[in-house]
Amino acid sequence: MALLELTDAGLYCPAGKFHIDPWRPVERAVVTHAHADHLRRGSKHYLVSKAGETVTRTRLGPGYAIQTAEYGESVPINGVAVSLHPAGHLLGSAQVRVEHRGEVWVVSGDYKTAPDPTCAPFEPVRCHLFVTESTFGLPIYRWQTPDAIFAGVNSWWRANAAAGKCSIVYGYALGKAQRILASVDPSIGPVYTHGATEKLVQAYRDAGVSLPETRRVSEVPGGRKRSAGGGTWAGALVLAPPSAHGSAWSRKFAPASAGIASGWMRIRGTRRRKAVDRGFVISDHADWPSLLSAIRATGAERVWVTHGYTAVLIRYLRERGLNAEVVQTRFEGEAGGEPDEADAMSTEPEAATE
């Protein structure tokens, strides 16, 4: 019997009788992180990292049975040893280590190896089988260092401020927005947030993450209306989810310059199709070199590859002697179409129109 198998509800451990990141309600769910394609409502029992408890409760809402574990703490589930280890994707994100009868498998969920001031860094976990994402599993996807990335954001914001413009950055409300907020220079100007973003910024603060001051757009006097000639918004930075791009809500900030923060901005033409002024290559997923180094560090001889450019990564791994195969899950990661995954579980009706 395999330690994990794919069922109609997702990855399942028969010996432990639990699912990992199930995509429909189950009896017991072990969850890697709080993005909506990994955390679904309706299960009877959840196990998440202690670091991710606040954002998980924010996303699920009241009434759910949530058990937490510190990183590295072993939790026995029906005779199977389960532990959670940092994935570096966002606050509380975890890799799930499953051990039974001397066999160790690790489900990484989504991960990145680049430094992020808002969450614990990725830690390689030795195993026999490693389940990896491949969202950006092509050699063209290579990220700059965080210092270089955010120097570019600051330079753009500073130039807009000097020109009396507002700067709007569209990025996921959970994980991406907080990373941007923690990495930009708040001395350039005030920072405002969309309601869906602010809700999760506050969840990070409640979890003990230090972030610069922000103010929700709707709480600014006249903030729901357009401010002629820049007014209130001139020189400001506004953080909003992708779903707000092109909405009536976004037009009140004119004159403004808009940018999208996404790994997909690495591809020429994507920014033009999104109709924004700037594309910032900021991803909370591993790039091609990081995928390869993370896989090597596990020492695994077997690799299951989920979502993204699976065929390319599998071919590369097989050419180097690993037993690699695709596992068709519903995990989407940072989808090319940029749906606002944070809004997918938002309870706020203002999500796109505030």
C-alpha beads as a LAMMPS data file, in Angstrom:
LAMMPS data file: protein, C-alpha beads

354 atoms
353 bonds

1 atom types
1 bond types

-500.0 500.0 xlo xhi
-500.0 500.0 ylo yhi
-500.0 500.0 zlo zhi

Masses

1 110.0

Atoms # bond

1 1 1 0.000 0.000 0.000
2 1 1 1.378 3.395 -1.036
3 1 1 1.905 5.951 1.701
4 1 1 -0.124 8.472 -0.313
5 1 1 -2.567 7.989 -3.158
6 1 1 -4.628 10.290 -5.343
7 1 1 -8.396 10.142 -4.768
8 1 1 -11.365 12.162 -5.967
9 1 1 -10.877 14.395 -2.915
10 1 1 -7.126 14.837 -3.347
11 1 1 -3.991 13.273 -1.865
12 1 1 -4.918 10.689 0.753
13 1 1 -2.942 8.717 3.319
14 1 1 -4.725 5.338 3.704
15 1 1 -2.771 4.334 6.816
16 1 1 -3.429 7.639 8.599
17 1 1 -6.894 8.223 7.157
18 1 1 -6.289 11.884 6.317
19 1 1 -6.075 14.048 3.225
20 1 1 -3.476 16.674 2.362
21 1 1 -4.895 19.890 0.846
22 1 1 -8.188 18.205 -0.142
23 1 1 -10.271 19.994 -2.732
24 1 1 -13.600 18.992 -1.193
25 1 1 -14.743 18.496 2.434
26 1 1 -13.238 15.471 4.203
27 1 1 -13.045 14.077 7.740
28 1 1 -9.451 15.177 8.424
29 1 1 -7.447 17.678 6.376
30 1 1 -3.747 18.440 6.751
31 1 1 -3.255 21.813 5.050
32 1 1 -0.037 23.278 3.658
33 1 1 -1.200 26.914 3.590
34 1 1 -4.199 29.227 3.499
35 1 1 -4.506 29.993 -0.214
36 1 1 -7.933 29.007 -1.499
37 1 1 -6.681 26.291 -3.842
38 1 1 -5.192 24.460 -0.833
39 1 1 -7.539 25.411 2.014
40 1 1 -11.188 24.530 1.449
41 1 1 -14.096 25.065 3.793
42 1 1 -16.243 22.208 5.070
43 1 1 -13.835 19.602 6.471
44 1 1 -14.474 18.384 10.022
45 1 1 -10.913 18.695 11.293
46 1 1 -7.872 20.701 10.134
47 1 1 -4.190 20.465 11.003
48 1 1 -2.112 23.559 10.139
49 1 1 1.134 25.101 11.315
50 1 1 1.003 27.237 14.443
51 1 1 2.438 30.120 12.422
52 1 1 -0.463 29.861 9.986
53 1 1 -3.279 29.669 12.530
54 1 1 -4.320 33.330 12.344
55 1 1 -4.573 33.504 8.552
56 1 1 -6.290 30.101 8.453
57 1 1 -8.964 31.235 10.925
58 1 1 -9.353 34.497 9.015
59 1 1 -9.930 32.608 5.784
60 1 1 -12.176 29.846 7.129
61 1 1 -14.245 31.919 9.505
62 1 1 -15.654 30.780 12.878
63 1 1 -16.794 27.322 13.869
64 1 1 -14.015 25.132 12.477
65 1 1 -11.971 22.601 14.452
66 1 1 -8.365 23.630 13.838
67 1 1 -5.396 21.849 15.399
68 1 1 -1.969 23.470 15.160
69 1 1 1.571 22.170 15.359
70 1 1 4.907 23.936 15.647
71 1 1 7.290 23.488 12.752
72 1 1 9.095 20.150 13.180
73 1 1 6.689 18.849 15.834
74 1 1 5.612 15.247 15.212
75 1 1 1.852 14.684 15.339
76 1 1 0.667 11.044 15.361
77 1 1 -2.426 10.408 13.236
78 1 1 -3.659 6.814 13.384
79 1 1 -0.114 5.517 13.728
80 1 1 1.378 7.760 11.036
81 1 1 3.891 10.436 12.077
82 1 1 3.064 13.796 10.518
83 1 1 5.141 16.943 10.859
84 1 1 5.066 20.372 9.240
85 1 1 8.154 22.183 7.947
86 1 1 8.610 25.725 6.557
87 1 1 7.852 26.158 2.868
88 1 1 8.706 29.872 2.552
89 1 1 5.597 30.540 0.441
90 1 1 3.688 32.797 2.865
91 1 1 3.011 33.121 6.579
92 1 1 2.480 29.650 8.046
93 1 1 3.058 27.769 4.798
94 1 1 4.317 24.256 5.392
95 1 1 5.616 21.137 3.780
96 1 1 3.915 18.003 5.106
97 1 1 6.269 15.194 6.119
98 1 1 4.565 11.805 6.394
99 1 1 6.430 8.851 7.948
100 1 1 5.172 5.285 8.310
101 1 1 7.086 2.003 8.659
102 1 1 10.395 3.601 7.744
103 1 1 9.076 5.316 4.611
104 1 1 9.156 9.136 4.419
105 1 1 7.201 11.154 1.876
106 1 1 7.039 14.982 1.752
107 1 1 4.301 17.086 0.163
108 1 1 5.722 20.561 -0.384
109 1 1 2.526 22.426 -1.291
110 1 1 3.663 25.749 -2.807
111 1 1 7.118 26.996 -1.893
112 1 1 9.875 29.464 -2.626
113 1 1 13.486 29.593 -1.473
114 1 1 13.980 33.371 -1.800
115 1 1 14.121 35.396 1.461
116 1 1 10.814 36.839 2.642
117 1 1 10.604 39.009 5.790
118 1 1 7.013 37.927 6.452
119 1 1 7.466 34.160 6.831
120 1 1 9.863 31.402 7.882
121 1 1 12.366 30.401 5.166
122 1 1 12.087 27.168 3.200
123 1 1 13.808 24.199 4.829
124 1 1 14.739 21.094 2.789
125 1 1 13.385 17.860 4.270
126 1 1 15.072 14.541 3.470
127 1 1 12.661 11.953 2.107
128 1 1 12.159 8.977 -0.203
129 1 1 9.458 10.660 -2.299
130 1 1 8.996 14.406 -2.793
131 1 1 5.830 16.022 -4.147
132 1 1 6.748 19.296 -5.830
133 1 1 4.870 22.002 -7.675
134 1 1 6.156 23.212 -11.054
135 1 1 4.226 26.462 -11.522
136 1 1 7.303 28.114 -13.025
137 1 1 8.998 24.950 -14.213
138 1 1 10.726 26.374 -17.296
139 1 1 14.360 27.588 -17.538
140 1 1 13.181 31.073 -18.553
141 1 1 11.734 31.654 -15.076
142 1 1 14.576 33.068 -13.003
143 1 1 13.965 35.707 -10.360
144 1 1 16.125 38.663 -9.421
145 1 1 17.250 39.035 -5.819
146 1 1 14.652 40.622 -3.514
147 1 1 16.870 43.693 -3.090
148 1 1 16.927 44.285 -6.851
149 1 1 13.213 43.610 -7.238
150 1 1 12.097 46.057 -4.563
151 1 1 14.624 48.699 -5.552
152 1 1 12.740 48.743 -8.843
153 1 1 9.385 49.083 -7.093
154 1 1 10.686 51.922 -4.909
155 1 1 12.192 53.759 -7.869
156 1 1 8.882 53.565 -9.776
157 1 1 6.861 54.701 -6.751
158 1 1 9.276 57.585 -6.070
159 1 1 9.086 58.798 -9.684
160 1 1 5.287 58.661 -9.642
161 1 1 5.182 60.593 -6.379
162 1 1 7.420 63.287 -7.862
163 1 1 5.006 63.548 -10.793
164 1 1 1.980 63.864 -8.473
165 1 1 0.644 60.431 -9.351
166 1 1 -0.702 57.588 -7.285
167 1 1 1.016 54.183 -7.600
168 1 1 -1.216 51.086 -7.604
169 1 1 0.208 47.584 -7.284
170 1 1 -2.101 44.652 -7.930
171 1 1 -1.111 41.420 -6.221
172 1 1 -2.650 38.568 -4.241
173 1 1 -4.216 39.769 -1.006
174 1 1 -2.652 36.907 0.946
175 1 1 1.120 36.577 0.904
176 1 1 2.042 38.813 -2.023
177 1 1 0.633 42.047 -0.595
178 1 1 2.273 41.542 2.789
179 1 1 5.636 40.721 1.227
180 1 1 5.472 43.900 -0.865
181 1 1 4.434 45.985 2.144
182 1 1 7.301 44.631 4.231
183 1 1 9.858 45.248 1.478
184 1 1 9.121 48.708 0.061
185 1 1 10.349 52.030 1.493
186 1 1 7.459 53.572 3.475
187 1 1 9.251 56.916 3.678
188 1 1 8.300 57.561 0.031
189 1 1 4.656 58.161 0.892
190 1 1 1.509 56.821 2.585
191 1 1 0.284 53.285 1.868
192 1 1 -3.399 52.522 1.361
193 1 1 -5.087 49.159 0.947
194 1 1 -8.140 47.611 -0.623
195 1 1 -10.484 46.083 1.960
196 1 1 -9.733 42.475 0.969
197 1 1 -6.021 43.195 1.285
198 1 1 -6.275 45.067 4.596
199 1 1 -8.187 42.194 6.199
200 1 1 -5.229 39.892 5.630
201 1 1 -2.621 42.552 6.431
202 1 1 -4.299 42.770 9.829
203 1 1 -4.202 38.965 10.160
204 1 1 -0.418 39.116 9.669
205 1 1 -0.139 41.829 12.301
206 1 1 -2.266 39.771 14.684
207 1 1 0.167 36.913 14.133
208 1 1 3.086 39.123 15.186
209 1 1 4.465 40.175 11.784
210 1 1 5.752 43.755 11.806
211 1 1 4.467 45.743 8.822
212 1 1 4.491 49.461 7.933
213 1 1 1.390 51.516 8.653
214 1 1 -1.477 51.224 6.170
215 1 1 -4.907 52.742 5.865
216 1 1 -7.914 51.179 4.222
217 1 1 -9.068 53.220 1.213
218 1 1 -12.703 53.202 2.306
219 1 1 -11.762 54.747 5.669
220 1 1 -10.259 57.863 4.063
221 1 1 -12.699 60.822 3.987
222 1 1 -13.948 60.908 0.418
223 1 1 -11.989 57.738 -0.261
224 1 1 -14.813 56.113 -2.173
225 1 1 -14.840 58.938 -4.704
226 1 1 -12.418 60.153 -7.315
227 1 1 -10.100 62.899 -6.091
228 1 1 -9.629 65.483 -8.837
229 1 1 -6.063 66.140 -9.881
230 1 1 -4.615 63.449 -7.650
231 1 1 -5.652 65.065 -4.356
232 1 1 -5.707 62.544 -1.534
233 1 1 -3.892 59.874 -3.517
234 1 1 -0.990 61.822 -5.050
235 1 1 2.291 60.197 -3.993
236 1 1 0.562 57.285 -2.311
237 1 1 1.017 53.563 -2.851
238 1 1 -2.190 51.510 -3.078
239 1 1 -2.132 47.725 -2.674
240 1 1 -5.087 45.893 -4.197
241 1 1 -6.054 42.411 -5.400
242 1 1 -5.972 41.639 -9.153
243 1 1 -9.781 41.509 -9.231
244 1 1 -9.850 45.279 -8.614
245 1 1 -7.857 46.042 -11.765
246 1 1 -9.988 47.905 -14.297
247 1 1 -12.872 48.334 -11.862
248 1 1 -14.704 51.553 -11.026
249 1 1 -12.947 51.382 -7.653
250 1 1 -9.538 51.682 -9.291
251 1 1 -10.416 54.694 -11.445
252 1 1 -10.786 57.073 -8.500
253 1 1 -7.008 57.204 -8.021
254 1 1 -6.303 59.027 -11.320
255 1 1 -3.816 60.285 -12.210
256 1 1 -2.177 56.966 -11.404
257 1 1 0.358 54.462 -12.638
258 1 1 -0.531 50.789 -12.229
259 1 1 1.638 47.720 -11.906
260 1 1 1.061 44.000 -11.455
261 1 1 3.240 41.885 -9.167
262 1 1 3.505 38.367 -10.579
263 1 1 6.025 35.818 -11.756
264 1 1 4.201 35.815 -15.092
265 1 1 5.554 39.320 -15.730
266 1 1 8.797 37.556 -16.662
267 1 1 7.321 36.795 -20.084
268 1 1 7.438 39.527 -22.711
269 1 1 3.974 40.705 -23.660
270 1 1 2.181 39.723 -20.462
271 1 1 2.266 43.256 -19.083
272 1 1 0.830 44.587 -22.359
273 1 1 -2.024 42.079 -22.276
274 1 1 -2.796 43.080 -18.692
275 1 1 -2.946 46.768 -19.702
276 1 1 -0.728 48.080 -16.914
277 1 1 2.249 50.430 -16.901
278 1 1 4.666 48.160 -15.067
279 1 1 5.084 44.471 -14.515
280 1 1 7.028 43.526 -11.397
281 1 1 8.436 40.008 -11.453
282 1 1 7.512 39.150 -7.880
283 1 1 6.486 35.559 -7.207
284 1 1 5.859 33.530 -4.074
285 1 1 6.814 30.377 -5.966
286 1 1 10.210 28.856 -6.738
287 1 1 11.862 29.734 -10.028
288 1 1 13.541 27.103 -12.223
289 1 1 16.934 27.011 -10.431
290 1 1 15.209 26.942 -7.038
291 1 1 12.961 24.049 -8.036
292 1 1 15.993 22.011 -9.045
293 1 1 18.011 22.855 -5.935
294 1 1 15.049 22.156 -3.636
295 1 1 14.459 18.753 -5.209
296 1 1 18.158 17.839 -4.979
297 1 1 18.293 18.849 -1.324
298 1 1 15.609 16.311 -0.382
299 1 1 17.705 13.380 -1.569
300 1 1 14.501 11.829 -2.944
301 1 1 14.795 9.209 -5.671
302 1 1 11.119 9.540 -6.537
303 1 1 9.444 12.839 -7.413
304 1 1 5.784 13.553 -8.038
305 1 1 5.244 16.764 -9.989
306 1 1 1.994 18.743 -9.768
307 1 1 0.558 21.664 -11.760
308 1 1 2.440 24.000 -14.029
309 1 1 5.038 22.909 -16.556
310 1 1 5.088 19.306 -15.386
311 1 1 6.302 17.698 -18.623
312 1 1 9.421 19.864 -18.866
313 1 1 10.445 19.332 -15.253
314 1 1 9.756 15.589 -15.392
315 1 1 11.871 15.171 -18.521
316 1 1 14.740 17.070 -16.905
317 1 1 14.585 14.952 -13.751
318 1 1 14.359 11.668 -15.639
319 1 1 17.398 12.584 -17.708
320 1 1 19.252 12.830 -14.411
321 1 1 18.196 9.428 -13.178
322 1 1 15.241 10.267 -10.947
323 1 1 11.946 8.427 -11.001
324 1 1 9.648 11.340 -11.821
325 1 1 5.982 11.323 -12.745
326 1 1 3.077 13.748 -12.958
327 1 1 0.279 13.785 -10.388
328 1 1 -2.846 15.513 -11.658
329 1 1 -4.110 17.625 -8.761
330 1 1 -6.360 20.654 -8.795
331 1 1 -3.721 22.851 -7.174
332 1 1 -3.283 25.869 -9.421
333 1 1 -0.656 27.930 -7.639
334 1 1 -0.072 31.360 -9.174
335 1 1 -2.329 30.881 -12.158
336 1 1 -1.398 32.479 -15.449
337 1 1 -4.787 34.131 -15.689
338 1 1 -4.166 35.855 -12.329
339 1 1 -7.466 35.012 -10.599
340 1 1 -7.648 36.597 -7.201
341 1 1 -7.379 33.455 -5.099
342 1 1 -7.618 35.484 -1.917
343 1 1 -11.030 36.788 -2.884
344 1 1 -12.200 33.249 -3.617
345 1 1 -12.737 32.715 0.111
346 1 1 -13.378 36.306 1.129
347 1 1 -16.498 36.983 3.171
348 1 1 -16.392 40.668 2.286
349 1 1 -18.917 41.707 -0.395
350 1 1 -16.767 44.710 -1.278
351 1 1 -13.963 42.490 -2.600
352 1 1 -13.828 43.948 -6.103
353 1 1 -15.714 47.203 -5.791
354 1 1 -15.041 48.608 -2.293

Bonds

1 1 1 2
2 1 2 3
3 1 3 4
4 1 4 5
5 1 5 6
6 1 6 7
7 1 7 8
8 1 8 9
9 1 9 10
10 1 10 11
11 1 11 12
12 1 12 13
13 1 13 14
14 1 14 15
15 1 15 16
16 1 16 17
17 1 17 18
18 1 18 19
19 1 19 20
20 1 20 21
21 1 21 22
22 1 22 23
23 1 23 24
24 1 24 25
25 1 25 26
26 1 26 27
27 1 27 28
28 1 28 29
29 1 29 30
30 1 30 31
31 1 31 32
32 1 32 33
33 1 33 34
34 1 34 35
35 1 35 36
36 1 36 37
37 1 37 38
38 1 38 39
39 1 39 40
40 1 40 41
41 1 41 42
42 1 42 43
43 1 43 44
44 1 44 45
45 1 45 46
46 1 46 47
47 1 47 48
48 1 48 49
49 1 49 50
50 1 50 51
51 1 51 52
52 1 52 53
53 1 53 54
54 1 54 55
55 1 55 56
56 1 56 57
57 1 57 58
58 1 58 59
59 1 59 60
60 1 60 61
61 1 61 62
62 1 62 63
63 1 63 64
64 1 64 65
65 1 65 66
66 1 66 67
67 1 67 68
68 1 68 69
69 1 69 70
70 1 70 71
71 1 71 72
72 1 72 73
73 1 73 74
74 1 74 75
75 1 75 76
76 1 76 77
77 1 77 78
78 1 78 79
79 1 79 80
80 1 80 81
81 1 81 82
82 1 82 83
83 1 83 84
84 1 84 85
85 1 85 86
86 1 86 87
87 1 87 88
88 1 88 89
89 1 89 90
90 1 90 91
91 1 91 92
92 1 92 93
93 1 93 94
94 1 94 95
95 1 95 96
96 1 96 97
97 1 97 98
98 1 98 99
99 1 99 100
100 1 100 101
101 1 101 102
102 1 102 103
103 1 103 104
104 1 104 105
105 1 105 106
106 1 106 107
107 1 107 108
108 1 108 109
109 1 109 110
110 1 110 111
111 1 111 112
112 1 112 113
113 1 113 114
114 1 114 115
115 1 115 116
116 1 116 117
117 1 117 118
118 1 118 119
119 1 119 120
120 1 120 121
121 1 121 122
122 1 122 123
123 1 123 124
124 1 124 125
125 1 125 126
126 1 126 127
127 1 127 128
128 1 128 129
129 1 129 130
130 1 130 131
131 1 131 132
132 1 132 133
133 1 133 134
134 1 134 135
135 1 135 136
136 1 136 137
137 1 137 138
138 1 138 139
139 1 139 140
140 1 140 141
141 1 141 142
142 1 142 143
143 1 143 144
144 1 144 145
145 1 145 146
146 1 146 147
147 1 147 148
148 1 148 149
149 1 149 150
150 1 150 151
151 1 151 152
152 1 152 153
153 1 153 154
154 1 154 155
155 1 155 156
156 1 156 157
157 1 157 158
158 1 158 159
159 1 159 160
160 1 160 161
161 1 161 162
162 1 162 163
163 1 163 164
164 1 164 165
165 1 165 166
166 1 166 167
167 1 167 168
168 1 168 169
169 1 169 170
170 1 170 171
171 1 171 172
172 1 172 173
173 1 173 174
174 1 174 175
175 1 175 176
176 1 176 177
177 1 177 178
178 1 178 179
179 1 179 180
180 1 180 181
181 1 181 182
182 1 182 183
183 1 183 184
184 1 184 185
185 1 185 186
186 1 186 187
187 1 187 188
188 1 188 189
189 1 189 190
190 1 190 191
191 1 191 192
192 1 192 193
193 1 193 194
194 1 194 195
195 1 195 196
196 1 196 197
197 1 197 198
198 1 198 199
199 1 199 200
200 1 200 201
201 1 201 202
202 1 202 203
203 1 203 204
204 1 204 205
205 1 205 206
206 1 206 207
207 1 207 208
208 1 208 209
209 1 209 210
210 1 210 211
211 1 211 212
212 1 212 213
213 1 213 214
214 1 214 215
215 1 215 216
216 1 216 217
217 1 217 218
218 1 218 219
219 1 219 220
220 1 220 221
221 1 221 222
222 1 222 223
223 1 223 224
224 1 224 225
225 1 225 226
226 1 226 227
227 1 227 228
228 1 228 229
229 1 229 230
230 1 230 231
231 1 231 232
232 1 232 233
233 1 233 234
234 1 234 235
235 1 235 236
236 1 236 237
237 1 237 238
238 1 238 239
239 1 239 240
240 1 240 241
241 1 241 242
242 1 242 243
243 1 243 244
244 1 244 245
245 1 245 246
246 1 246 247
247 1 247 248
248 1 248 249
249 1 249 250
250 1 250 251
251 1 251 252
252 1 252 253
253 1 253 254
254 1 254 255
255 1 255 256
256 1 256 257
257 1 257 258
258 1 258 259
259 1 259 260
260 1 260 261
261 1 261 262
262 1 262 263
263 1 263 264
264 1 264 265
265 1 265 266
266 1 266 267
267 1 267 268
268 1 268 269
269 1 269 270
270 1 270 271
271 1 271 272
272 1 272 273
273 1 273 274
274 1 274 275
275 1 275 276
276 1 276 277
277 1 277 278
278 1 278 279
279 1 279 280
280 1 280 281
281 1 281 282
282 1 282 283
283 1 283 284
284 1 284 285
285 1 285 286
286 1 286 287
287 1 287 288
288 1 288 289
289 1 289 290
290 1 290 291
291 1 291 292
292 1 292 293
293 1 293 294
294 1 294 295
295 1 295 296
296 1 296 297
297 1 297 298
298 1 298 299
299 1 299 300
300 1 300 301
301 1 301 302
302 1 302 303
303 1 303 304
304 1 304 305
305 1 305 306
306 1 306 307
307 1 307 308
308 1 308 309
309 1 309 310
310 1 310 311
311 1 311 312
312 1 312 313
313 1 313 314
314 1 314 315
315 1 315 316
316 1 316 317
317 1 317 318
318 1 318 319
319 1 319 320
320 1 320 321
321 1 321 322
322 1 322 323
323 1 323 324
324 1 324 325
325 1 325 326
326 1 326 327
327 1 327 328
328 1 328 329
329 1 329 330
330 1 330 331
331 1 331 332
332 1 332 333
333 1 333 334
334 1 334 335
335 1 335 336
336 1 336 337
337 1 337 338
338 1 338 339
339 1 339 340
340 1 340 341
341 1 341 342
342 1 342 343
343 1 343 344
344 1 344 345
345 1 345 346
346 1 346 347
347 1 347 348
348 1 348 349
349 1 349 350
350 1 350 351
351 1 351 352
352 1 352 353
353 1 353 354
